[in-house]
Amino acid sequence: MKTKLNDILLSITWRDIANRYFGKSSSWLYHKMDGIDGNGGKGEFSAEEAKQLQAALYDLSDRIRAAADRI
């Protein structure tokens, strides 16, 4: 997942994404993005979690565009 999101990795507050959209900690999201679970095993995003992340990024982009429009 990190490879797919490389262009925006440093521009996003992943802690906020994890908390706001998943109700989880930032470490949970970072582990998911690295493809590991909390125990060090494989822990890729499920299909549902990937869709949820996609929706979160779409929502964030809409919020950024709305803020830019207010300038």
PAFIDREN-904119 format. One record per residue: residue number from 1; residue in one letter; x, y, z of N, C-alpha, C in turn. Coordinates in steps of 0.001 Angstrom, whole numbers, plus 500000, padded with zeros to 6 digits. Layout:
// residues N
   nr  rest     n.u     n.v     n.w    ca.u    ca.v    ca.w     c.u     c.v     c.w
  NUM     a       X       Y       Z       X       Y       Z       X       Y       Z
...
This chain:
// residues 71
   nr  rest     n.u     n.v     n.w    ca.u    ca.v    ca.w     c.u     c.v     c.w
    1     m  500836  498809  500000  500000  500000  500000  500878  501251  500000
    2     k  501991  501219  500721  502860  502396  500774  503338  502804  499381
    3     t  503635  501842  498549  504098  502143  497195  503021  502881  496412
    4     k  501783  502452  496578  500668  503084  495874  500432  504506  496352
    5     l  500759  504788  497609  500489  506103  498204  501747  506957  498330
    6     n  502825  506535  497706  504120  507195  497844  504065  508706  497619
    7     d  503307  509153  496652  503260  510575  496297  502710  511454  497424
    8     i  501890  510896  498290  501251  511711  499329  501648  511311  500750
    9     l  502517  510323  500896  502843  509801  502226  503230  510873  503229
   10     l  504045  511825  502836  504522  512837  503765  503585  514031  503881
   11     s  502563  514091  503067  501643  515227  503076  500373  514965  503880
   12     i  500186  513765  504328  498955  513374  505008  499238  513134  506489
   13     t  498317  513527  507342  498405  513184  508757  497711  511841  508936
   14     w  498508  510781  508897  497964  509428  508948  497339  509126  510298
   15     r  497797  509786  511350  497178  509615  512665  495721  510039  512612
   16     d  495450  511165  511942  494073  511643  511818  493236  510696  510962
   17     i  493806  510201  509875  493093  509249  509010  492726  508004  509817
   18     a  493697  507462  510557  493459  506251  511344  492351  506469  512363
   19     n  492411  507605  513051  491441  507884  514104  490080  508256  513544
   20     r  490057  509197  512611  488791  509729  512099  488001  508716  511281
   21     y  488677  507978  510441  487977  507112  509491  487935  505634  509893
   22     f  488858  505224  510772  488895  503822  511175  488654  503617  512664
   23     g  488795  504697  513446  488671  504552  514892  489821  503738  515477
   24     k  490979  503804  514832  492152  503023  515241  493331  503954  515490
   25     s  494406  503383  516010  495620  504154  516273  496440  504316  514995
   26     s  497345  505286  515033  498214  505486  513872  499120  504272  513669
   27     s  499553  503622  514759  500411  502444  514597  499666  501319  513875
   28     w  498365  501189  514133  497564  500185  513417  497615  500465  511917
   29     l  497423  501726  511535  497416  502081  510116  498800  501906  509498
   30     y  499851  502333  510205  501205  502156  509680  501528  500682  509485
   31     h  501135  499834  510429  501354  498396  510267  500614  497880  509045
   32     k  499362  498290  508884  498581  497855  507721  499263  498295  506428
   33     m  499755  499530  506409  500396  500037  505199  501689  499286  504895
   34     d  502347  498791  505951  503561  497995  505760  503258  496519  505497
   35     g  501968  496144  505571  501575  494773  505284  501816  493808  506431
   36     i  501844  494336  507680  502027  493466  508832  500900  493685  509830
   37     d  500658  492662  510650  499668  492840  511708  500395  493235  512993
   38     g  499667  493435  514051  500265  493874  515306  501217  492879  515928
   39     n  501175  491631  515464  502036  490581  516015  503235  490278  515121
   40     g  503426  491072  514086  504559  490869  513195  504289  489954  512023
   41     g  503078  489394  511943  502729  488534  510813  502182  489349  509654
   42     k  501711  488647  508644  501105  489338  507501  499822  490010  507930
   43     g  499614  491225  507474  498433  491969  507881  498002  492982  506853
   44     e  497901  492569  505622  497467  493459  504542  496086  494034  504839
   45     f  495727  495102  504118  494374  495636  504193  493412  494604  503616
   46     s  492305  494405  504284  491250  493583  503690  490637  494401  502553
   47     a  489853  493766  501709  489197  494484  500614  488314  495599  501168
   48     e  487629  495325  502275  486752  496328  502897  487561  497498  503464
   49     e  488689  497203  504112  489544  498267  504661  490156  499112  503549
   50     a  490533  498474  502440  491089  499219  501307  490039  500180  500748
   51     k  488797  499732  500644  487700  500603  500181  487477  501741  501173
   52     q  487576  501435  502457  487397  502446  503493  488509  503493  503407
   53     l  489749  503059  503159  490859  503996  502993  490646  504841  501745
   54     q  490199  504230  500684  489917  504964  499452  488864  506042  499709
   55     a  487791  505691  500401  486736  506655  500722  487269  507773  501608
   56     a  488145  507438  502543  488740  508451  503421  489563  509447  502619
   57     l  490344  508953  501680  491168  509837  500856  490302  510700  499939
   58     y  489223  510137  499408  488293  510943  498610  487657  512033  499462
   59     d  487246  511689  500674  486649  512676  501565  487656  513771  501906
   60     l  488889  513379  502213  489924  514364  502522  490177  515279  501336
   61     s  490205  514726  500142  490436  515563  498955  489287  516548  498756
   62     d  488068  516112  499030  486917  517020  498944  487035  518140  499972
   63     r  487482  517799  501188  487637  518806  502230  488745  519797  501888
   64     i  489834  519313  501298  490931  520197  500885  490458  521134  499777
   65     r  489748  520600  498799  489232  521431  497700  488274  522495  498235
   66     a  487398  522144  499157  486451  523106  499733  487204  524205  500485
   67     a  488259  523821  501215  489043  524831  501933  489745  525757  500936
   68     a  490279  525192  499843  490933  526018  498827  489953  526965  498170
   69     d  488725  526508  497949  487693  527352  497345  487319  528526  498230
   70     r  487495  528376  499535  487156  529454  500461  488217  530553  500509
   71     i  489349  530310  499907  490449  531296  499919  490145  532415  498938
